[in-house]
Each structure stands twice: as C-alpha cells, then as structure tokens.
Amino acid sequence: MNLETRLPRNGKEGALYGAIICTLTVLFMTSLNIVLASREFNAEVAFMILKTLPIMWIIVMILEPVFIGRIAEKLVDKFTDPTDSFNSKIMFRILFTVLGMSACMTLIGHIVGNGFSSEIFSNFLTNWPRNFLIVLIAESLVIQPIARLAMVKLHAVQDKKTMEC
C-alpha cells in the first residue's frame, strides 16, 4: 500500500506526476542554463527564460514519456529484481531518466537557444556532465520527493472520500 501512495495509480495521476516533475526540472534547468550562458541576470535574461520555458516544457513532456521514460523503465527492469526495494527502483529510474534526458536536453536546449551550429557538440562535452550532475542531485533530493508528496496527499484525499462513502 505504501508503494501505491507514493506513485500514480492511473493515467491521470501519471500525467500530473510527470507534469510536476517536468515543470520543476524545466524551470530549474532552463533558468540555470540561460543564466550561466549569459553570465548575468537582468530583465532581458528573465524575458528570455520566460519565452523559452513553454517550448522546453512541451519538448520534455513529449520526450520523457514517449522515449526516455520507456527506455528507463526497461533498464530498471534489467538492473533490479522484483524483490528490490522501492527506493532502489526509484533511484535507478531517476538515474536512467536523468542520464537520457540530460543528454537529449543539453543538445536540444542548445539548438533552441542558439540555433543549429557546429558548437553544439563541442559545448556538449562541457555542458552535459554539469547538467547531468545538477539534475541528478535536484531530482533525487528535491523534485522527485515533491512529486511523490503530491501523490501521497492526493491519495490521502481520495482515500478519505472513499471511506466517507
């Protein structure tokens, strides 16, 4: 039962859970990468962040469930046993998802921000390891726990309604 309260139980909850994770990650990483690229924060940079956020959010909301999430689930199944703990499976899921998403989004983010150029691949070698590590820490310590807390609260409300009926 504990497992069910921390994770989505159906497609609608899965969409909410994914939207929470994607929104927080996109907000954090888009802002961070734009500020690091411009080396300052001012009104122009803030406006650039606001313009870029919806584009990046849509890309992430398509890329994660359609491609990266499916690959991550297969890798989790390959590297864990059914008897492994919830936390070990979640950590593997976070690791594989962040690995794929950070690589894809480092490339896509550069294209969205700067257009397609030969700098993409040379910048990738310096930007991706930084992005991977930052997102891995943020997802593990802040973003995923917030999404799981939202599921626990949602399920508590649902269970309370069920008990009242």
PyMOL commands that place a pseudoatom at each C-alpha (Angstrom):
pseudoatom trace, name=CA, resn=MET, resi=1, chain=A, elem=C, hetatm=0, pos=[0.000, 0.000, 0.000]
pseudoatom trace, name=CA, resn=ASN, resi=2, chain=A, elem=C, hetatm=0, pos=[2.878, 2.372, 0.757]
pseudoatom trace, name=CA, resn=LEU, resi=3, chain=A, elem=C, hetatm=0, pos=[4.157, 1.949, -2.799]
pseudoatom trace, name=CA, resn=GLU, resi=4, chain=A, elem=C, hetatm=0, pos=[0.775, 2.862, -4.203]
pseudoatom trace, name=CA, resn=THR, resi=5, chain=A, elem=C, hetatm=0, pos=[0.522, 6.083, -2.213]
pseudoatom trace, name=CA, resn=ARG, resi=6, chain=A, elem=C, hetatm=0, pos=[3.847, 7.464, -3.464]
pseudoatom trace, name=CA, resn=LEU, resi=7, chain=A, elem=C, hetatm=0, pos=[3.313, 6.774, -7.151]
pseudoatom trace, name=CA, resn=PRO, resi=8, chain=A, elem=C, hetatm=0, pos=[0.471, 7.435, -9.599]
pseudoatom trace, name=CA, resn=ARG, resi=9, chain=A, elem=C, hetatm=0, pos=[-2.325, 4.879, -9.681]
pseudoatom trace, name=CA, resn=ASN, resi=10, chain=A, elem=C, hetatm=0, pos=[-3.749, 5.710, -13.112]
pseudoatom trace, name=CA, resn=GLY, resi=11, chain=A, elem=C, hetatm=0, pos=[-3.075, 7.678, -16.284]
pseudoatom trace, name=CA, resn=LYS, resi=12, chain=A, elem=C, hetatm=0, pos=[-4.439, 10.989, -14.998]
pseudoatom trace, name=CA, resn=GLU, resi=13, chain=A, elem=C, hetatm=0, pos=[-2.311, 10.784, -11.872]
pseudoatom trace, name=CA, resn=GLY, resi=14, chain=A, elem=C, hetatm=0, pos=[0.648, 9.758, -14.038]
pseudoatom trace, name=CA, resn=ALA, resi=15, chain=A, elem=C, hetatm=0, pos=[0.178, 12.854, -16.156]
pseudoatom trace, name=CA, resn=LEU, resi=16, chain=A, elem=C, hetatm=0, pos=[0.006, 15.036, -13.027]
pseudoatom trace, name=CA, resn=TYR, resi=17, chain=A, elem=C, hetatm=0, pos=[3.065, 13.325, -11.529]
pseudoatom trace, name=CA, resn=GLY, resi=18, chain=A, elem=C, hetatm=0, pos=[5.012, 13.753, -14.781]
pseudoatom trace, name=CA, resn=ALA, resi=19, chain=A, elem=C, hetatm=0, pos=[3.867, 17.349, -15.170]
pseudoatom trace, name=CA, resn=ILE, resi=20, chain=A, elem=C, hetatm=0, pos=[5.088, 18.208, -11.663]
pseudoatom trace, name=CA, resn=ILE, resi=21, chain=A, elem=C, hetatm=0, pos=[8.494, 16.641, -12.288]
pseudoatom trace, name=CA, resn=CYS, resi=22, chain=A, elem=C, hetatm=0, pos=[8.868, 18.113, -15.782]
pseudoatom trace, name=CA, resn=THR, resi=23, chain=A, elem=C, hetatm=0, pos=[7.708, 21.581, -14.738]
pseudoatom trace, name=CA, resn=LEU, resi=24, chain=A, elem=C, hetatm=0, pos=[10.104, 21.815, -11.801]
pseudoatom trace, name=CA, resn=THR, resi=25, chain=A, elem=C, hetatm=0, pos=[13.013, 20.380, -13.768]
pseudoatom trace, name=CA, resn=VAL, resi=26, chain=A, elem=C, hetatm=0, pos=[12.431, 22.591, -16.811]
pseudoatom trace, name=CA, resn=LEU, resi=27, chain=A, elem=C, hetatm=0, pos=[12.004, 25.686, -14.665]
pseudoatom trace, name=CA, resn=PHE, resi=28, chain=A, elem=C, hetatm=0, pos=[15.195, 24.987, -12.755]
pseudoatom trace, name=CA, resn=MET, resi=29, chain=A, elem=C, hetatm=0, pos=[17.442, 23.821, -15.597]
pseudoatom trace, name=CA, resn=THR, resi=30, chain=A, elem=C, hetatm=0, pos=[16.264, 26.286, -18.246]
pseudoatom trace, name=CA, resn=SER, resi=31, chain=A, elem=C, hetatm=0, pos=[16.764, 29.179, -15.860]
pseudoatom trace, name=CA, resn=LEU, resi=32, chain=A, elem=C, hetatm=0, pos=[20.152, 27.902, -14.728]
pseudoatom trace, name=CA, resn=ASN, resi=33, chain=A, elem=C, hetatm=0, pos=[21.478, 27.269, -18.241]
pseudoatom trace, name=CA, resn=ILE, resi=34, chain=A, elem=C, hetatm=0, pos=[20.311, 30.614, -19.600]
pseudoatom trace, name=CA, resn=VAL, resi=35, chain=A, elem=C, hetatm=0, pos=[21.796, 32.499, -16.660]
pseudoatom trace, name=CA, resn=LEU, resi=36, chain=A, elem=C, hetatm=0, pos=[25.085, 30.572, -16.981]
pseudoatom trace, name=CA, resn=ALA, resi=37, chain=A, elem=C, hetatm=0, pos=[25.229, 31.236, -20.729]
pseudoatom trace, name=CA, resn=SER, resi=38, chain=A, elem=C, hetatm=0, pos=[24.550, 34.967, -20.357]
pseudoatom trace, name=CA, resn=ARG, resi=39, chain=A, elem=C, hetatm=0, pos=[26.738, 35.270, -17.217]
pseudoatom trace, name=CA, resn=GLU, resi=40, chain=A, elem=C, hetatm=0, pos=[24.305, 37.728, -15.641]
pseudoatom trace, name=CA, resn=PHE, resi=41, chain=A, elem=C, hetatm=0, pos=[20.689, 38.101, -14.623]
pseudoatom trace, name=CA, resn=ASN, resi=42, chain=A, elem=C, hetatm=0, pos=[18.716, 41.096, -15.796]
pseudoatom trace, name=CA, resn=ALA, resi=43, chain=A, elem=C, hetatm=0, pos=[15.325, 41.852, -17.339]
pseudoatom trace, name=CA, resn=GLU, resi=44, chain=A, elem=C, hetatm=0, pos=[16.417, 40.686, -20.797]
pseudoatom trace, name=CA, resn=VAL, resi=45, chain=A, elem=C, hetatm=0, pos=[17.628, 37.342, -19.419]
pseudoatom trace, name=CA, resn=ALA, resi=46, chain=A, elem=C, hetatm=0, pos=[14.414, 36.934, -17.389]
pseudoatom trace, name=CA, resn=PHE, resi=47, chain=A, elem=C, hetatm=0, pos=[12.350, 37.593, -20.532]
pseudoatom trace, name=CA, resn=MET, resi=48, chain=A, elem=C, hetatm=0, pos=[14.439, 35.048, -22.463]
pseudoatom trace, name=CA, resn=ILE, resi=49, chain=A, elem=C, hetatm=0, pos=[13.765, 32.475, -19.721]
pseudoatom trace, name=CA, resn=LEU, resi=50, chain=A, elem=C, hetatm=0, pos=[10.020, 33.186, -19.868]
pseudoatom trace, name=CA, resn=LYS, resi=51, chain=A, elem=C, hetatm=0, pos=[9.998, 32.795, -23.655]
pseudoatom trace, name=CA, resn=THR, resi=52, chain=A, elem=C, hetatm=0, pos=[11.983, 29.561, -23.557]
pseudoatom trace, name=CA, resn=LEU, resi=53, chain=A, elem=C, hetatm=0, pos=[10.157, 27.802, -20.707]
pseudoatom trace, name=CA, resn=PRO, resi=54, chain=A, elem=C, hetatm=0, pos=[6.977, 26.798, -22.618]
pseudoatom trace, name=CA, resn=ILE, resi=55, chain=A, elem=C, hetatm=0, pos=[8.992, 25.466, -25.560]
pseudoatom trace, name=CA, resn=MET, resi=56, chain=A, elem=C, hetatm=0, pos=[11.263, 23.396, -23.348]
pseudoatom trace, name=CA, resn=TRP, resi=57, chain=A, elem=C, hetatm=0, pos=[8.325, 22.159, -21.252]
pseudoatom trace, name=CA, resn=ILE, resi=58, chain=A, elem=C, hetatm=0, pos=[6.480, 20.878, -24.326]
pseudoatom trace, name=CA, resn=ILE, resi=59, chain=A, elem=C, hetatm=0, pos=[9.612, 19.149, -25.617]
pseudoatom trace, name=CA, resn=VAL, resi=60, chain=A, elem=C, hetatm=0, pos=[10.226, 17.486, -22.248]
pseudoatom trace, name=CA, resn=MET, resi=61, chain=A, elem=C, hetatm=0, pos=[6.577, 16.458, -21.816]
pseudoatom trace, name=CA, resn=ILE, resi=62, chain=A, elem=C, hetatm=0, pos=[6.780, 14.652, -25.168]
pseudoatom trace, name=CA, resn=LEU, resi=63, chain=A, elem=C, hetatm=0, pos=[10.330, 13.283, -24.989]
pseudoatom trace, name=CA, resn=GLU, resi=64, chain=A, elem=C, hetatm=0, pos=[10.206, 11.772, -21.480]
pseudoatom trace, name=CA, resn=PRO, resi=65, chain=A, elem=C, hetatm=0, pos=[7.072, 9.608, -21.679]
pseudoatom trace, name=CA, resn=VAL, resi=66, chain=A, elem=C, hetatm=0, pos=[7.412, 8.651, -25.343]
pseudoatom trace, name=CA, resn=PHE, resi=67, chain=A, elem=C, hetatm=0, pos=[11.117, 7.760, -25.466]
pseudoatom trace, name=CA, resn=ILE, resi=68, chain=A, elem=C, hetatm=0, pos=[13.330, 8.234, -22.431]
pseudoatom trace, name=CA, resn=GLY, resi=69, chain=A, elem=C, hetatm=0, pos=[10.846, 7.012, -19.821]
pseudoatom trace, name=CA, resn=ARG, resi=70, chain=A, elem=C, hetatm=0, pos=[10.227, 3.773, -21.688]
pseudoatom trace, name=CA, resn=ILE, resi=71, chain=A, elem=C, hetatm=0, pos=[13.935, 3.112, -22.060]
pseudoatom trace, name=CA, resn=ALA, resi=72, chain=A, elem=C, hetatm=0, pos=[14.497, 3.938, -18.390]
pseudoatom trace, name=CA, resn=GLU, resi=73, chain=A, elem=C, hetatm=0, pos=[11.759, 1.501, -17.311]
pseudoatom trace, name=CA, resn=LYS, resi=74, chain=A, elem=C, hetatm=0, pos=[13.327, -1.296, -19.371]
pseudoatom trace, name=CA, resn=LEU, resi=75, chain=A, elem=C, hetatm=0, pos=[16.725, -0.581, -17.848]
pseudoatom trace, name=CA, resn=VAL, resi=76, chain=A, elem=C, hetatm=0, pos=[15.239, -0.541, -14.331]
pseudoatom trace, name=CA, resn=ASP, resi=77, chain=A, elem=C, hetatm=0, pos=[13.663, -3.937, -15.009]
pseudoatom trace, name=CA, resn=LYS, resi=78, chain=A, elem=C, hetatm=0, pos=[17.001, -5.223, -16.288]
pseudoatom trace, name=CA, resn=PHE, resi=79, chain=A, elem=C, hetatm=0, pos=[19.066, -3.961, -13.338]
pseudoatom trace, name=CA, resn=THR, resi=80, chain=A, elem=C, hetatm=0, pos=[16.646, -4.678, -10.475]
pseudoatom trace, name=CA, resn=ASP, resi=81, chain=A, elem=C, hetatm=0, pos=[14.789, -7.696, -9.160]
pseudoatom trace, name=CA, resn=PRO, resi=82, chain=A, elem=C, hetatm=0, pos=[11.118, -7.740, -8.201]
pseudoatom trace, name=CA, resn=THR, resi=83, chain=A, elem=C, hetatm=0, pos=[12.220, -8.122, -4.570]
pseudoatom trace, name=CA, resn=ASP, resi=84, chain=A, elem=C, hetatm=0, pos=[14.349, -4.944, -4.624]
pseudoatom trace, name=CA, resn=SER, resi=85, chain=A, elem=C, hetatm=0, pos=[13.159, -2.029, -2.503]
pseudoatom trace, name=CA, resn=PHE, resi=86, chain=A, elem=C, hetatm=0, pos=[11.040, 0.868, -3.675]
pseudoatom trace, name=CA, resn=ASN, resi=87, chain=A, elem=C, hetatm=0, pos=[13.944, 3.258, -3.071]
pseudoatom trace, name=CA, resn=SER, resi=88, chain=A, elem=C, hetatm=0, pos=[16.407, 1.245, -5.161]
pseudoatom trace, name=CA, resn=LYS, resi=89, chain=A, elem=C, hetatm=0, pos=[13.974, 1.079, -8.073]
pseudoatom trace, name=CA, resn=ILE, resi=90, chain=A, elem=C, hetatm=0, pos=[13.245, 4.822, -7.820]
pseudoatom trace, name=CA, resn=MET, resi=91, chain=A, elem=C, hetatm=0, pos=[16.953, 5.673, -7.724]
pseudoatom trace, name=CA, resn=PHE, resi=92, chain=A, elem=C, hetatm=0, pos=[17.628, 3.540, -10.806]
pseudoatom trace, name=CA, resn=ARG, resi=93, chain=A, elem=C, hetatm=0, pos=[14.643, 5.144, -12.549]
pseudoatom trace, name=CA, resn=ILE, resi=94, chain=A, elem=C, hetatm=0, pos=[15.931, 8.626, -11.678]
pseudoatom trace, name=CA, resn=LEU, resi=95, chain=A, elem=C, hetatm=0, pos=[19.464, 7.738, -12.798]
pseudoatom trace, name=CA, resn=PHE, resi=96, chain=A, elem=C, hetatm=0, pos=[18.424, 6.328, -16.169]
pseudoatom trace, name=CA, resn=THR, resi=97, chain=A, elem=C, hetatm=0, pos=[15.860, 9.042, -16.860]
pseudoatom trace, name=CA, resn=VAL, resi=98, chain=A, elem=C, hetatm=0, pos=[18.255, 11.846, -15.934]
pseudoatom trace, name=CA, resn=LEU, resi=99, chain=A, elem=C, hetatm=0, pos=[21.020, 10.243, -17.993]
pseudoatom trace, name=CA, resn=GLY, resi=100, chain=A, elem=C, hetatm=0, pos=[18.868, 10.189, -21.124]
pseudoatom trace, name=CA, resn=MET, resi=101, chain=A, elem=C, hetatm=0, pos=[17.009, 13.440, -20.601]
pseudoatom trace, name=CA, resn=SER, resi=102, chain=A, elem=C, hetatm=0, pos=[20.104, 15.454, -19.683]
pseudoatom trace, name=CA, resn=ALA, resi=103, chain=A, elem=C, hetatm=0, pos=[21.913, 14.255, -22.815]
pseudoatom trace, name=CA, resn=CYS, resi=104, chain=A, elem=C, hetatm=0, pos=[18.936, 14.982, -25.086]
pseudoatom trace, name=CA, resn=MET, resi=105, chain=A, elem=C, hetatm=0, pos=[18.031, 18.286, -23.491]
pseudoatom trace, name=CA, resn=THR, resi=106, chain=A, elem=C, hetatm=0, pos=[21.623, 19.548, -23.490]
pseudoatom trace, name=CA, resn=LEU, resi=107, chain=A, elem=C, hetatm=0, pos=[21.607, 19.157, -27.275]
pseudoatom trace, name=CA, resn=ILE, resi=108, chain=A, elem=C, hetatm=0, pos=[18.023, 20.368, -27.770]
pseudoatom trace, name=CA, resn=GLY, resi=109, chain=A, elem=C, hetatm=0, pos=[18.477, 23.289, -25.363]
pseudoatom trace, name=CA, resn=HIS, resi=110, chain=A, elem=C, hetatm=0, pos=[21.479, 24.497, -27.329]
pseudoatom trace, name=CA, resn=ILE, resi=111, chain=A, elem=C, hetatm=0, pos=[19.517, 24.276, -30.579]
pseudoatom trace, name=CA, resn=VAL, resi=112, chain=A, elem=C, hetatm=0, pos=[16.506, 26.122, -29.100]
pseudoatom trace, name=CA, resn=GLY, resi=113, chain=A, elem=C, hetatm=0, pos=[18.714, 28.834, -27.615]
pseudoatom trace, name=CA, resn=ASN, resi=114, chain=A, elem=C, hetatm=0, pos=[21.351, 29.258, -30.311]
pseudoatom trace, name=CA, resn=GLY, resi=115, chain=A, elem=C, hetatm=0, pos=[20.149, 27.508, -33.427]
pseudoatom trace, name=CA, resn=PHE, resi=116, chain=A, elem=C, hetatm=0, pos=[21.931, 24.620, -35.080]
pseudoatom trace, name=CA, resn=SER, resi=117, chain=A, elem=C, hetatm=0, pos=[25.679, 25.184, -35.240]
pseudoatom trace, name=CA, resn=SER, resi=118, chain=A, elem=C, hetatm=0, pos=[28.941, 23.267, -35.043]
pseudoatom trace, name=CA, resn=GLU, resi=119, chain=A, elem=C, hetatm=0, pos=[29.364, 24.435, -31.437]
pseudoatom trace, name=CA, resn=ILE, resi=120, chain=A, elem=C, hetatm=0, pos=[26.654, 22.013, -30.310]
pseudoatom trace, name=CA, resn=PHE, resi=121, chain=A, elem=C, hetatm=0, pos=[28.965, 19.041, -29.982]
pseudoatom trace, name=CA, resn=SER, resi=122, chain=A, elem=C, hetatm=0, pos=[31.965, 20.878, -28.560]
pseudoatom trace, name=CA, resn=ASN, resi=123, chain=A, elem=C, hetatm=0, pos=[29.746, 22.562, -25.946]
pseudoatom trace, name=CA, resn=PHE, resi=124, chain=A, elem=C, hetatm=0, pos=[28.045, 19.236, -25.229]
pseudoatom trace, name=CA, resn=LEU, resi=125, chain=A, elem=C, hetatm=0, pos=[31.228, 17.758, -23.781]
pseudoatom trace, name=CA, resn=THR, resi=126, chain=A, elem=C, hetatm=0, pos=[31.449, 20.527, -21.200]
pseudoatom trace, name=CA, resn=ASN, resi=127, chain=A, elem=C, hetatm=0, pos=[27.755, 21.234, -20.578]
pseudoatom trace, name=CA, resn=TRP, resi=128, chain=A, elem=C, hetatm=0, pos=[26.297, 17.732, -20.374]
pseudoatom trace, name=CA, resn=PRO, resi=129, chain=A, elem=C, hetatm=0, pos=[28.306, 16.444, -17.380]
pseudoatom trace, name=CA, resn=ARG, resi=130, chain=A, elem=C, hetatm=0, pos=[27.383, 19.595, -15.441]
pseudoatom trace, name=CA, resn=ASN, resi=131, chain=A, elem=C, hetatm=0, pos=[23.719, 19.327, -16.417]
pseudoatom trace, name=CA, resn=PHE, resi=132, chain=A, elem=C, hetatm=0, pos=[23.628, 15.614, -15.598]
pseudoatom trace, name=CA, resn=LEU, resi=133, chain=A, elem=C, hetatm=0, pos=[25.071, 16.067, -12.127]
pseudoatom trace, name=CA, resn=ILE, resi=134, chain=A, elem=C, hetatm=0, pos=[22.899, 19.071, -11.250]
pseudoatom trace, name=CA, resn=VAL, resi=135, chain=A, elem=C, hetatm=0, pos=[19.691, 17.411, -12.443]
pseudoatom trace, name=CA, resn=LEU, resi=136, chain=A, elem=C, hetatm=0, pos=[20.566, 14.115, -10.757]
pseudoatom trace, name=CA, resn=ILE, resi=137, chain=A, elem=C, hetatm=0, pos=[21.002, 15.887, -7.414]
pseudoatom trace, name=CA, resn=ALA, resi=138, chain=A, elem=C, hetatm=0, pos=[17.920, 18.093, -7.878]
pseudoatom trace, name=CA, resn=GLU, resi=139, chain=A, elem=C, hetatm=0, pos=[15.716, 15.165, -8.954]
pseudoatom trace, name=CA, resn=SER, resi=140, chain=A, elem=C, hetatm=0, pos=[16.926, 12.889, -6.163]
pseudoatom trace, name=CA, resn=LEU, resi=141, chain=A, elem=C, hetatm=0, pos=[16.745, 15.373, -3.297]
pseudoatom trace, name=CA, resn=VAL, resi=142, chain=A, elem=C, hetatm=0, pos=[14.032, 17.876, -4.222]
pseudoatom trace, name=CA, resn=ILE, resi=143, chain=A, elem=C, hetatm=0, pos=[11.961, 17.344, -7.376]
pseudoatom trace, name=CA, resn=GLN, resi=144, chain=A, elem=C, hetatm=0, pos=[11.016, 13.649, -7.083]
pseudoatom trace, name=CA, resn=PRO, resi=145, chain=A, elem=C, hetatm=0, pos=[10.199, 13.931, -3.357]
pseudoatom trace, name=CA, resn=ILE, resi=146, chain=A, elem=C, hetatm=0, pos=[7.894, 16.889, -4.102]
pseudoatom trace, name=CA, resn=ALA, resi=147, chain=A, elem=C, hetatm=0, pos=[6.082, 14.871, -6.798]
pseudoatom trace, name=CA, resn=ARG, resi=148, chain=A, elem=C, hetatm=0, pos=[5.783, 11.825, -4.521]
pseudoatom trace, name=CA, resn=LEU, resi=149, chain=A, elem=C, hetatm=0, pos=[4.470, 14.039, -1.696]
pseudoatom trace, name=CA, resn=ALA, resi=150, chain=A, elem=C, hetatm=0, pos=[1.829, 15.384, -4.089]
pseudoatom trace, name=CA, resn=MET, resi=151, chain=A, elem=C, hetatm=0, pos=[0.787, 11.790, -4.858]
pseudoatom trace, name=CA, resn=VAL, resi=152, chain=A, elem=C, hetatm=0, pos=[0.622, 10.909, -1.137]
pseudoatom trace, name=CA, resn=LYS, resi=153, chain=A, elem=C, hetatm=0, pos=[-1.560, 13.967, -0.452]
pseudoatom trace, name=CA, resn=LEU, resi=154, chain=A, elem=C, hetatm=0, pos=[-3.782, 13.254, -3.458]
pseudoatom trace, name=CA, resn=HIS, resi=155, chain=A, elem=C, hetatm=0, pos=[-4.227, 9.625, -2.417]
pseudoatom trace, name=CA, resn=ALA, resi=156, chain=A, elem=C, hetatm=0, pos=[-4.971, 10.633, 1.170]
pseudoatom trace, name=CA, resn=VAL, resi=157, chain=A, elem=C, hetatm=0, pos=[-7.795, 12.878, -0.056]
pseudoatom trace, name=CA, resn=GLN, resi=158, chain=A, elem=C, hetatm=0, pos=[-9.085, 10.139, -2.366]
pseudoatom trace, name=CA, resn=ASP, resi=159, chain=A, elem=C, hetatm=0, pos=[-8.915, 7.506, 0.379]
pseudoatom trace, name=CA, resn=LYS, resi=160, chain=A, elem=C, hetatm=0, pos=[-10.718, 9.831, 2.806]
pseudoatom trace, name=CA, resn=LYS, resi=161, chain=A, elem=C, hetatm=0, pos=[-13.513, 10.361, 0.266]
pseudoatom trace, name=CA, resn=THR, resi=162, chain=A, elem=C, hetatm=0, pos=[-13.753, 6.605, -0.282]
pseudoatom trace, name=CA, resn=MET, resi=163, chain=A, elem=C, hetatm=0, pos=[-14.004, 5.954, 3.468]
pseudoatom trace, name=CA, resn=GLU, resi=164, chain=A, elem=C, hetatm=0, pos=[-16.783, 8.570, 3.826]
pseudoatom trace, name=CA, resn=CYS, resi=165, chain=A, elem=C, hetatm=0, pos=[-18.939, 6.970, 1.152]
for i in range(1, 165): cmd.bond("trace and resi %d" % i, "trace and resi %d" % (i + 1))
show_as sticks, trace
zoom trace
